[in-house]
Amino acid sequence: MANSHPLKNMVDYLFLKYPINDLYNHDTITKEGYQENYIPDIIEGILDLDSVGVKPDVESVAEIQITTEVSDEKRVNVTLPDLPDINEYINYLEEVWDSKWLTNDGQFVQLLEKKLKEFMGLKKFLLVSNGTLALQIALKVLNIKGSVITTPFTFAATTNSLLWERLNPVFADIDPETFNIDPEDVERKITPDTTAIMAVHTYGNPCDVERIEEIAKDNDLMVIYDGAHAFNVQYKNRSIFSYGDISTLSFHATKAFHTIEGGALVTKDAEVEEKIKLIRNHGIDTSIEEVILPGTNAKMNEFQAIMGLCNLKNIDRSIQIRKFIYECYVENLQDLDVKFQKIQASQYNYAYMPVCFEDEKTRNRVELALSQMGYYPRKYFYPLTVDFEYFKSRSKDLNRRFDLKAATDVSSSVLCLPLYPTLSSADVSKIVSIIREVMT
Ligand SMILES: Cc1ncc(COP(=O)(O)O)c(C=O)c1O
C-alpha cells in the first residue's frame, strides 16, 4: 500500500535512502538539525531537502512511490532481537566445540558475568538461565513468606513467581505518570501478613526507590526489584540494580540486551550471593561435591553466554539507535492527545516505546489501523495480572479486585510501538503517519 501523498513519499524515500544512523552521522545533519528541520516537515508534509543539506538520488516521483510501497507480506513486530555478525558467533562456537564444555559454569558464562559486572559497575552479580527463575530464586533465598505487595501492571512472570512460591500477591496501584508502583499505595496496603515488596522498574523506568526503601525500613519488609527491562539503567548516576535486597534482570531475546534466554540476580550481601550460587546449581556445594540444600537448575549455558558476549560489544550503539528512534516518536506524536511515560532515569536504555492514548477505544483503533498496514504494536501490559482468569478463580480473599484505578487506566490505553535498532526510519515515519491519521 503506497503512501498517496507525494511529499510524504519523498520523506519516506529519504528515510529509506539514508537509514537513521547514516542521517545521524551525515556531514550536514546533526541529530538536532534532523529533529528541528526535518521532523516538523514530516508533520506538515513540506520537506525542503536543501535546508538539511541532503540531495537524494531521485530520478522521478514514480521511483519514490515504488520504493516506499509496503508489501502485503511485510510484518513489523513490536521488537526484533539484536543479532550479531554470525561469524562472530561462529568463532565463539568453535571455541565451545573445542572445549567440549557446554554448561555448568563454563568459561564463557564466567567471562560474561565478569564483563557485565564491570559494564554496570556491580560487585555481586549472578547469571541464571532466565528472568523468571531469577525472581523465584530471589524469593527463596530471602525466605519470603505470607503476603507480598506488588504491581499488577507487569508481565505475567512477576505475579506468577509469587504464586509458584505459594505467596499471596497483594496489588498496589501505580503512579499514572511513571507507570511504576505507587509507594503511598504500598504503604496503605501493608498488613501484619506483609513480608516484602516486589516492585518492577516498568519498561526500565526506575521506581521511586528512595521512598520504597523508607517504607520497607519502617515496616521491616524485604524489597525485590524486578528489573527485567532495566539493563544498564541508572538512577541518580547509580546503577538501578544497587537498590533493594535483590534485583533481577531478564536477558530474553526481546530485551535491550539479550542472551537468547537468560537472566541475573544482583545483591549487596555476600551470604545471599553464596546462597544464590548454590541454589542455581541444584544446591551443590562444588568444593565438597555435596548437595547441601534443595536448589534448582537455573544455570546459564555456554551458547547463551556467547550470544551475550557478542551482543555486549554492540550494546552502546544499539541503545544509541533506540534512543534516536524513541525521540523521533516523541517528537512526532507529542502534539497529539497522548501520554508518554515520565522517565526517572539518569541513564536510560530505551527498551520500549509505550504510548497511552486518550481511552481504550482510541488505543484499539490505532492498533487496528497499524496492524492493517503490517505493523504490530503490543498492548503491554494488558490485561492487568490481577485480571487473569486463573487469578480470579483463586480463594475469596485473593479474589478481591483491589483499588487499581491508575493501573487500569494505563493498561487499557497503552500501546508499545515497534522499537528496535534495525527498525527502518521509513517504518518509523509510516507508523507516525498512521497514528496521526487515526487521531486527527
Ligand atoms: C517484567 C518482567 N518480569 C519478568 C520477566 C521474565 O523474564 P524471562 O522471560 O527471562 O523469564 C519478564 C519477561 O519478559 C518481564 O517482562
Ligand as a Chemical Component Dictionary entry (heavy atoms), coordinates in Angstrom:
data_LIG
# 
_chem_comp.id                   LIG 
_chem_comp.type                 NON-POLYMER 
_chem_comp.pdbx_formal_charge   0 
_chem_comp.three_letter_code    LIG 
# 
loop_
_chem_comp_atom.comp_id 
_chem_comp_atom.atom_id 
_chem_comp_atom.alt_atom_id 
_chem_comp_atom.type_symbol 
_chem_comp_atom.charge 
_chem_comp_atom.model_Cartn_x 
_chem_comp_atom.model_Cartn_y 
_chem_comp_atom.model_Cartn_z 
_chem_comp_atom.pdbx_ordinal 
LIG C1 C1 C 0 8.595  -7.549  33.999 1  
LIG C2 C2 C 0 9.124  -8.912  33.655 2  
LIG N1 N1 N 0 9.492  -9.733  34.658 3  
LIG C3 C3 C 0 9.974  -10.954 34.412 4  
LIG C4 C4 C 0 10.119 -11.429 33.138 5  
LIG C5 C5 C 0 10.592 -12.834 32.917 6  
LIG O1 O1 O 0 11.788 -12.922 32.246 7  
LIG P1 P1 P 0 12.148 -14.217 31.359 8  
LIG O2 O2 O 0 11.329 -14.142 30.120 9  
LIG O3 O3 O 0 13.616 -14.038 31.102 10 
LIG O4 O4 O 0 11.862 -15.405 32.169 11 
LIG C6 C6 C 0 9.768  -10.628 32.052 12 
LIG C7 C7 C 0 9.931  -11.120 30.681 13 
LIG O5 O5 O 0 9.624  -10.545 29.703 14 
LIG C8 C8 C 0 9.244  -9.329  32.316 15 
LIG O6 O6 O 0 8.849  -8.527  31.323 16 
# 
loop_
_chem_comp_bond.comp_id 
_chem_comp_bond.atom_id_1 
_chem_comp_bond.atom_id_2 
_chem_comp_bond.value_order 
_chem_comp_bond.pdbx_ordinal 
LIG C1 C2 SING 1  
LIG C2 N1 SING 2  
LIG C2 C8 DOUB 3  
LIG N1 C3 DOUB 4  
LIG C3 C4 SING 5  
LIG C4 C5 SING 6  
LIG C4 C6 DOUB 7  
LIG C5 O1 SING 8  
LIG O1 P1 SING 9  
LIG P1 O2 DOUB 10 
LIG P1 O3 SING 11 
LIG P1 O4 SING 12 
LIG C6 C7 SING 13 
LIG C6 C8 SING 14 
LIG C7 O5 DOUB 15 
LIG C8 O6 SING 16 
# 
